[in-house]
Amino acid sequence: MKTLYQSVNRLKWSFSDGFNAKKGKADIEAMNFILSHLKAQNEVVVNSNLLFSKMFAFTLKELLFTYSDVSFASKLINEEILSVSMDKHCEALKTALVQKELEGYFKSLNLKPTWKNGQKMEQIKENVKENTESLKTLNTEEFLSVIESWDIDSVIANLNLNINLAINKYKNQK
């Protein structure tokens, strides 16, 4: 037999009415339970892979707007997204969330953001401190509270919440 499923199906046949083996009700119930369990487990795996496949396809499509080479974009997903630790993804998400908060804060003060893409939070703080004269309307305490509005624990909690909501919504669509 090539697979567990095929093997169990073979045993199911041997328990069927057409085979002259002595079998009890408990044997048949046990076999039916095993088959039911395997089927349910297979559905979970398929659903998990389907969610992953959707995310992979979406990410690949988005990367193709920047990179025209499908192989390069796929390699980028594998090497720079999937192989990176979840901790590093959470840190990058934290940085992006803080930058969004800062954009809103600076916009509310009619100031342009004072950072470049990829600049570290410490560098942003220093940049603002060094440019205090040109940023007279900036309240340093207020600014620092905006920078500290997202800590790693709140990022992880929010991410977990959003992932669970998405998974539950997907499950409920079935």
N, C-alpha and C positions, 0 to 999 in steps of 0.2 A: 504494500500500500504506500502511496506517495504522501498522503497527508493524514493528519489526525482525523479530519472530517471524513475522508474516504474510509478510513479504518472503522470509525464508529458506524458509518452507514452500512458497511459490510456486516458488522455485528447486528445492526438493526434488521437486516435481511434474515440473518440466522434466527432471530427471535420472531420473525413474522409467521403468519399462519401457514405458509407454504413449506416451512422447514420442519422436519420431524424430530426436533430436539426437545428434550424435556425442559420446560421453562415455566417459571412461576410468575405471578402477578407482580411481585417485587422486582424481578429481573426486568420486566418490560417497563415498569415505572422508572427504574434506575436508568435504563437506556434512554427513555424519553426525556428524563431530566438532563442527562448529559447532552443530548442533541439540542434541547432548548437552550441550555447554557452556552454551548458553542455558537449557536445562531445569534444569541444576544451579544456575546463577546465580539463576534465578527461585525455586527452592526455598529458597536461602539468604535471599533478600530476604523471602519469605513467612514463613520461620521467624523472622527478626529482627523483623519487624513483629508477628508473633504474640506474641513475648515482650514487646515494648513494649506491645502492646494489653492483655495480661494485667496488666502493672504499672499501666497507666493505669486500667483498670477497677477494680483493687483499691484504688488510691489514691482514686479517685472515690467508691467505696463507703465507704471509711473517712471521707472528708471529709463525706459525707452524714450521718454520725452527729453531726457538729458543726454543719453548715450544711444546712438543709433545701432550699435552692435549688440544683438541679442546674447551672443555668447559672453561678451564682456559684462553685460548687465547681470546675467545669470551667475557668472563667476563672482561678481561684486556681492550679490545676495548671499552666496555661500561663504565667501571669505570675510566680508565686512559686516554681515548682519547675523547669520546663523552661527558663525564660529565665535562670535563675541559673547562674553559672559553676560548674564542677565543683570548683574550689578552694574556693568559698564553702560548697558542700555538704559538702566534707571537713572544713572548719573547724567547721561546725555539728555534724557527726557527732563530731568530737573533743570538743567541749564536752559533748555528750550522754553520751559514753563516760566522760569524767572525772566528770561528775555522778553517773553510776551507780556508779563506783568510790567516790566520796565517800559516797554513800548507804550502801553496804556498810560503809565504814569507820566512819561515824558510828553506824550500827546496832550494830556490834561493840562500840562504847564506850557503848552505850545513850544516845546523844545524838541529838537531832533535827537534820536538815539545817539549815544556817544561811544558806541562800540562797533567793532568789526565782527563779521561772522567768525565764530570759533574762538573769540577772545574769552579768557577765563574771567570768572566773577571777580577775583582779586584785582585783575587788571582794569576791569570796569570801575570798581570802587576807586582805585588810584586815579584813573582818568577823570572821574568826576571831582575828586578832591583837588587835583591839580588845576582843574578848570573852574574853580569856585567863582572867580571873578565873572566869567562869561555866563555862569549858571546862577546868577544872584537869586532867582526865584526858586531855586532848589533848596528844600529843607533837608539837611543831611540826615536827621533822625527819621524823617518820613521816607527818604530814599533807602536808607538801610533797612527799614521795616519792609519795604517792597522787595528788596533783595532777599530778605530772610523769610518771605512769605511761603516759600516751598522748601521744606526740609526733605531729606531722603525718605523718612518714614511716611510723610503725607503723600509723597509721590507714589511709593509702593502701595499704600492703602488705596489711593485713588485708582491706580492702575489695576489692582486686583478687583476692585469694585466694577470697573468698566469691563474688564475681561469676563467676569462672572455674569454681568448683565447681558453681554453679547452672547455668551454660551447659552444662557437660559432662554434668550429670545430665539436663538437658532433651534434649540431643542423643542420649543413650543411651536415652531413652524412645521415640524414633522407631522 
